[in-house]
Amino acid sequence: MTVEGTAARKPRRSSKRTSAASATKPRAGAQGAPGTEPQLVQLLTPEGERVTHPDYAIDLGPEELRGLYRDMVLTRRFDAEATALQRQGELGLWASLLGQEAAQIGSGRALRDDDYVFPTYREHGVAWCRGVDPTNLLGMFRGVNHGGWDPNSNNFHLYTIVIGSQTLHATGYAMGVAKDGADSAVIAYFGDGASSQGDVAEAFTFSAVYNAPVVFFCQNNQWAISEPTEKQTRVPLYQRAQGYGFPGVRVDGNDVLACLAVTRWALERARRGEGPTLVEAFTYRMGAHTTSDDPTRYRMDDERAAWEAKDPILRLRALLEKEGHADAAFFEELESESEILGKRVREAVRAMPDPDDLAMFDHTYADGHALVDEERAQFAAYQASFADSEGN
């Protein structure tokens, strides 16, 4: 399913209201001064009501809405299965996206095939949109490979563990795209915690100066492990963009329609040669930072409960049911599909072969390196010493 184009535009219903929380699209010098009320673009309320916006209008047909819902449900099911597998000892670690499905699916479905994605380690929904097999995401977390997929097959780079560094990779790639004269765009994902990294600041600087066709997509999930957003910045994150000379916009990160519309606008802007954009998806990390984290030690239950009422999947389901775009059979079929996906993921992880002990030396350098060759030989001799001991 792709949500590249919009459906035939239909007359707006008079019953639809304009969201008071919405804001106009940011223009040069119009992003708001520090200390002003943060702007928020929203097209679907937590209650599942459609709202309009003068600059980010989007009109999707029933099939496209069902497709977005299916994407979010299956992504959440995959994520839940991966979390369970880690708890069972099948994975060494897992970074859950629970609660961030709308930000990832909305932005992921805004991409064209020739656009290029630079993710962190939590963009499982974006990977789904790019056609990366979910089971390929798990090899690194099981410790059997360094990634598990060819980045150029889906224009989806390998997961990046080093916080914020992928923004520089994306900026350099985007500068190359511009020099090649291509009309594709690049998107870099990072979190609110990563926004404090020097790499992100450098990426903002270079992308602005060189007018790089890149979208910086910050998923502000309120917590950088145990550090709240208010300890990362004195102003809303999207307002940082104006200091670098490009637009910033805050979107309801639990609203898949708004995330799709805003990201599509930012990507089209990049393709037209108008430079970078910062999109802050205002969302919430419902689970732990990773499976090694215990969020109950630093945040209150009532905070999570408040965000559960804004669940991205439930609000789109409410819209589908309210407008008659999906029936009980659709939801039942999707539930069965999600269980099949969960079973496939379980079986695939447990069937992953252990890597060759010497494989970690194979791709350190493209053309080989004398020091790596020496280390490989030393490690091989070390491994062989155990075999000799057993033989004796």
For each residue, the residues with C-beta under 8 A, 3 or more apart:
1: 63 64 67 70 71
2: 67 109
3: 60 64 67 68 109 110 260
4: 109 112
5:
6: 9 58 59 60
7: 10 59 60 61 64
8: 59 61
9: 6 59
10: 7 59
11:
12: 16 52
13: 16
14:
15:
16: 12 13 49 50 51 52
17: 49 51 52
18: 22 51 52 53
19: 22 42 43 45 51 52 53
20:
21: 40 42 252
22: 18 19 39 40 41 42 51 53
23: 39 40 41 249 250
24: 27 30 39 54 55
25: 55 56 247 249 265
26: 30 31 39 238 241 247 248 249
27: 24 30 247
28: 247
29: 242
30: 24 26 27
31: 26 238 239 241 242 247 248 249
32: 36 37 38 39 236 239
33: 36
34: 234 235 239
35: 235
36: 32 33
37: 32
38: 32 236 238 239 250 282
39: 22 23 24 26 32 238 249 250
40: 21 22 23 250 251 252 282
41: 22 23 53 56 249 250 251 252 258 261 262
42: 19 21 22 45 51 53 251 252 255 258
43: 19 50 51 52 53 56 58 252 255 257 258 261
44: 48 49 50 51 252 255 256 257 258 315 316 319
45: 19 42 48 49 51 315
46: 254 309 310 311 315
47: 315 318
48: 44 45 314 315 316 317 318 319 321 322
49: 16 17 44 45 319 322
50: 16 43 44 257 319
51: 16 17 18 19 22 42 43 44 45
52: 12 16 17 18 19 43 57
53: 18 19 22 41 42 43 56 57 258 261
54: 24 57
55: 24 25 265
56: 25 41 43 53 258 261 262 265
57: 52 53 54 261
58: 6 43 257 260 261 264
59: 6 7 8 9 10
60: 3 6 7 64 65 68 257
61: 7 8 64 65
62: 65 66 320 323 325 326
63: 1 66 67
64: 1 3 7 60 61 67 68
65: 60 61 62 68 69 316 319 320 325
66: 62 63 69 70 320 325 326 330
67: 1 2 3 63 64 70 71
68: 3 60 64 65 71 72 105 106 109 256 257 260 316
69: 65 66 72 73 313 316 317 320 326 334
70: 1 66 67 73 74 334 337
71: 1 67 68 74 75 101 105 108 109 125 128 129
72: 68 69 75 76 101 102 105 125 256 312 313 316
73: 69 70 76 77 313 334 338
74: 70 71 77 78 128 334 337 338 341
75: 71 72 78 79 97 101 104 105 124 125 128
76: 72 73 79 80 97 98 101 313
77: 73 74 80 81 338 339 341 342
78: 74 75 81 82 124 128 134 341 342 345
79: 75 76 82 83 96 97 98 124
80: 76 77 83 84 98 342
81: 77 78 84 85 341 342 345 346
82: 78 79 85 86 91 94 96 124 137 138 141 345
83: 79 80 86 87 94 96 287 291
84: 80 81 87 88
85: 81 82 88 90 91 94 138 345 346 349
86: 82 83 89 90 91 92 93 94 141 291
87: 83 84 291
88: 84 85
89: 86
90: 85 86 142 349 350
91: 82 85 86 94 138 141 142 291 349
92: 86 141 142 143
93: 86 141 290 291 292
94: 82 83 85 86 91 141 290 291
95: 121 122 289 290 291
96: 79 82 83 122 285 286 287 288 290 291
97: 75 76 79 100 101 104 122 123 124 125
98: 76 79 80 101 285 286 287
99: 221 254 283 284 285 286 287 307 311 312
100: 97 103 104 122 125 219 221 253 281 283 284 285 312
101: 71 72 75 76 97 98 104 105 125 256 312 313
102: 72 105 106 253 254 255 256 259 283 312 313 316
103: 100 106 107 125 217 219 253 254 259 281 283 312
104: 75 97 100 101 107 108 123 124 125 126 129 219
105: 68 71 72 75 101 102 108 109 125 126 128 129 256 259
106: 68 102 103 109 110 255 256 257 258 259 260 263
107: 103 104 110 111 126 187 217 259 260 263 279 281
108: 71 104 105 111 117 125 126 128 129 130
109: 2 3 4 68 71 105 106 129 260
110: 3 106 107 259 260 263 264 267
111: 107 108 115 117 129 130 185 187 263 267
112: 4 115 184 185 267
113: 155
114: 155 182 184
115: 111 112 155 184 185 186 187 267
116: 155 156 157 170 173 177 184 185 186 187
117: 108 111 123 126 130 155 156 157 186 187 189
118: 157 160 166 167 169 170 173 186 187 188 189
119: 122 123 126 127 156 157 159 160 166 189
120: 123 159 160 163 166 189 190 191 194
121: 95 159 160 161
122: 95 96 97 100 119 191 219
123: 97 104 117 119 120 126 127 159 189
124: 75 78 79 82 97 104 127 128 134 137
125: 71 72 75 97 100 101 103 104 105 108 128 129
126: 104 105 107 108 117 119 123 129 130 156 189
127: 119 123 124 130 132 134 137 156
128: 71 74 75 78 105 108 124 125 131 132 134
129: 71 104 105 108 109 111 125 126
130: 108 111 117 126 127 154 155 156
131: 128 154
132: 127 128 136 137 149 154 156
133: 136 137 149
134: 78 124 127 128 137 138 341 345
135: 138 344 345 348 349
136: 132 133 139 148 149
137: 82 124 127 132 133 134 140 141 148 159
138: 82 85 91 134 135 141 142 148 345 348 349 352
139: 136 142 144 145 147 148 352
140: 137 143 145 146 147 148 159
141: 82 86 91 92 93 94 137 138
142: 90 91 92 138 139 349 352
143: 92 140
144: 139 352 353 354 355
145: 139 140 148 355
146: 140 158 363
147: 139 140 151 158 159
148: 136 137 138 139 140 145
149: 132 133 136 153 154 156 158
150: 153 154
151: 147 154 155 156 157 158
152: 155
153: 149 150
154: 130 131 132 149 150 151
155: 113 114 115 116 117 130 151 152
156: 116 117 119 126 127 130 132 149 151
157: 116 117 118 119 151 160 166 169
158: 146 147 149 151
159: 119 120 121 123 137 140 147
160: 118 119 120 121 157 165 166 169
161: 121
162: 165 166
163: 120 190 193 194 197
164: 167 168 190 194 195 197 198 199 200
165: 160 162 168 169 199
166: 118 119 120 157 160 162 169 170 188 189 190
167: 118 164 170 171 188 190 194 199 200 203 204 216
168: 164 165 171 172 199 202 203 206
169: 118 157 160 165 166 172 173 188
170: 116 118 166 167 173 174 186 187 188 203 214 216
171: 167 168 174 175 186 188 203 206 207 212 214
172: 168 169 175 176 206
173: 116 118 169 170 176 177 186
174: 170 171 177 178 185 186 207 212 213 214 270 276
175: 171 172 178 179 206 207 210 212
176: 172 173 179 180
177: 116 173 174 180 182 184 185 186 212 213
178: 174 175 181 182 210 211 212 213 273
179: 175 176
180: 176 177
181: 178
182: 114 177 178
183: 271
184: 112 114 115 116 177 213 271
185: 111 112 115 116 174 177 213 214 215 267 270 271
186: 115 116 117 118 170 171 173 174 177 212 213 214 215 270
187: 107 111 115 116 117 118 170 214 215 216 217 263 267
188: 118 166 167 169 170 171 203 214 215 216 217
189: 117 118 119 120 123 126 166 217 218 219
190: 120 163 164 166 167 194 195 200 216 217 218 219
191: 120 122 194 195 218 219 220 221 224
192: 195 218 219 220 221 222 223 224 229 232 233 237
193: 163 196 223 224 225 227 232
194: 120 163 164 167 190 191 197 200 218 224
195: 164 190 191 192 200 218 232 233 237 240
196: 193 200 224 232 233
197: 163 164 194 200 201
198: 164 201 202
199: 164 165 167 168 202 203
200: 164 167 190 194 195 196 197 203 204 216
201: 197 198 204 205
202: 168 198 199 205 206
203: 167 168 170 171 188 199 200 206 207 216
204: 167 200 201 207 208 216 240 241 244 246 276 278
205: 201 202 208 209 244
206: 168 171 172 175 202 203 209 210 212
207: 171 174 175 203 204 210 211 212 214 216 244 246 275 276
208: 204 205 211 244 245 246 275 276
209: 205 206
210: 175 178 206 207
211: 178 207 208 273 274 275 276
212: 171 174 175 177 178 186 206 207 275 276
213: 174 177 178 184 185 186 270 271 273 275 276
214: 170 171 174 185 186 187 188 207 270 276
215: 185 186 187 188 263 266 267 270 276 277 279
216: 167 170 187 188 190 200 203 204 207 241 276 277 278 279
217: 103 107 187 188 189 190 263 279 281
218: 189 190 191 192 194 195 237 238 278 279 280 281
219: 100 103 104 122 189 190 191 192 253 281 283
220: 191 192 229 237 253 280 281 282 283
221: 99 100 191 192 253 283 284 285
222: 192 228 229 283 284 285
223: 192 193 226 227 228 229 285 289 295 298 299
224: 191 192 193 194 196 227 228 229 232
225: 193 289 293
226: 223 289 293 295 297 298
227: 193 223 224 231 232
228: 222 223 224 231 232
229: 192 220 222 223 224 232 233 237
230: 233
231: 227 228
232: 192 193 195 196 224 227 228 229 237
233: 192 195 196 229 230 236 237 240
234: 34
235: 34 35 239 240
236: 32 38 233 239 250 280
237: 192 195 218 220 229 232 233 240 248 250 278 280
238: 26 31 38 39 218 241 248 249 250 278 279 280
239: 31 32 34 38 235 236 242 248
240: 195 204 233 235 237 243 244 248 278
241: 26 31 204 216 238 244 246 247 248 277 278
242: 29 31 239 245 246 247 248
243: 240
244: 204 205 207 208 240 241
245: 208 242
246: 204 207 208 241 242 275 276 277 278
247: 25 26 27 28 31 241 242 269 277 278
248: 26 31 237 238 239 240 241 242 277 278 279 280
249: 23 25 26 31 39 41 238 262 266 277 278 279 280
250: 23 38 39 40 41 236 237 238 280 282
251: 40 41 42 255 258 259 262 279 280 281 282
252: 21 40 41 42 43 44 255 258 259 281 282
253: 100 102 103 219 220 221 259 281 282 283 284 312
254: 46 99 102 103 283 284 307 310 311 312 315
255: 42 43 44 102 106 251 252 258 259 312 315
256: 44 68 72 101 102 105 106 259 260 312 316
257: 43 44 50 58 60 68 106 260 261 316
258: 41 42 43 44 53 56 106 251 252 255 261 262
259: 102 103 105 106 107 110 251 252 253 255 256 262 263 281
260: 3 58 68 106 107 109 110 256 257 263 264
261: 41 43 53 56 57 58 257 258 264 265
262: 41 56 249 251 258 259 265 266 279
263: 106 107 110 111 187 215 217 259 260 266 267 279
264: 58 110 260 261 267 268
265: 25 55 56 261 262 268 269
266: 215 249 262 263 269 270 277 279
267: 110 111 112 115 185 187 215 263 264 270 271
268: 264 265 271 272
269: 247 265 266 272 274 275 277
270: 174 185 186 213 214 215 266 267 273 274 275 276 277
271: 183 184 185 213 267 268
272: 268 269
273: 178 211 213 270
274: 211 269 270
275: 207 208 211 212 213 246 269 270
276: 174 204 207 208 211 212 213 214 215 216 246 270
277: 215 216 241 246 247 248 249 266 269 270
278: 204 216 218 237 238 240 241 246 247 248 249
279: 107 215 216 217 218 238 248 249 251 262 263 266
280: 218 220 236 237 238 248 249 250 251
281: 100 103 107 217 218 219 220 251 252 253 259
282: 38 40 220 250 251 252 253
283: 99 100 102 103 219 220 221 222 253 254 312
284: 99 100 221 222 253 254 304 307 310
285: 96 98 99 100 221 222 223 288 289 295
286: 96 98 99 304 307 308
287: 83 96 98 99 295
288: 96 285 291 292 293 294 295
289: 95 223 225 226 285 293 295
290: 93 94 95 96 293
291: 83 86 87 91 93 94 95 96 288
292: 93 288
293: 225 226 288 289 290
294: 288 297
295: 223 226 285 287 288 289 298 299
296: 299 301
297: 226 294
298: 223 226 295
299: 223 295 296 303 304
300: 303 304
301: 296 304 305
302: 305 306
303: 299 300 306 307
304: 284 286 299 300 301 307 308
305: 301 302 308 309
306: 302 303 309 310
307: 99 254 284 286 303 304 310 311
308: 286 304 305 311
309: 46 305 306
310: 46 254 284 306 307 315
311: 46 99 254 307 308 314 315
312: 72 99 100 101 102 103 253 254 255 256 283 315 316
313: 69 72 73 76 101 102 316 317
314: 48 311 317 318
315: 44 45 46 47 48 254 255 310 311 312 318 319
316: 44 48 65 68 69 72 102 256 257 312 313 319 320
317: 48 69 313 314 320 321 326 331
318: 47 48 314 315 321 322
319: 44 48 49 50 65 315 316 322 323 325
320: 62 65 66 69 316 317 323 325 326
321: 48 317 318 324 325 326
322: 48 49 318 319
323: 62 319 320
324: 321
325: 62 65 66 319 320 321
326: 62 66 69 317 320 321 330 331
327: 330 331
328: 331 332
329: 332 333
330: 66 326 327 333 334
331: 317 326 327 328 334 335
332: 328 329 335 336
333: 329 330 336 337
334: 69 70 73 74 330 331 337 338
335: 331 332 338 339
336: 332 333 339 340
337: 70 74 333 334 340 341
338: 73 74 77 334 335 341 342
339: 77 335 336 342 343
340: 336 337 343 344
341: 74 77 78 81 134 337 338 344 345
342: 77 78 80 81 338 339 345 346
343: 339 340 346 347
344: 135 340 341 347 348
345: 78 81 82 85 134 135 138 341 342 348 349
346: 81 85 342 343 349 350
347: 343 344 350 351
348: 135 138 344 345 351 352
349: 85 90 91 135 138 142 345 346 352
350: 90 346 347
351: 347 348
352: 138 139 142 144 348 349
353: 144
354: 144
355: 144 145 359 360
356: 359
357: 360 379 383
358: 361 362 376 379 380
359: 355 356 362
360: 355 357 364
361: 358 364 372 375 376 379
362: 358 359
363: 146 366
364: 360 361 369 372
365: 368 369 372
366: 363
367:
368: 365 372 373
369: 364 365 372 373
370: 373 374
371: 374 375
372: 361 364 365 368 369 375 376
373: 368 369 370 376 377
374: 370 371 377 378
375: 361 371 372 378 379
376: 358 361 372 373 379 380
377: 373 374 380 381
378: 374 375 381 382
379: 357 358 361 375 376 382 383
380: 358 376 377 383 384
381: 377 378 384 385
382: 378 379 385 386
383: 357 379 380 386 387
384: 380 381 387 388
385: 381 382 388 389
386: 382 383 389 390
387: 383 384 390 391
388: 384 385 391 392
389: 385 386 392
390: 386 387
391: 387 388
392: 388 389
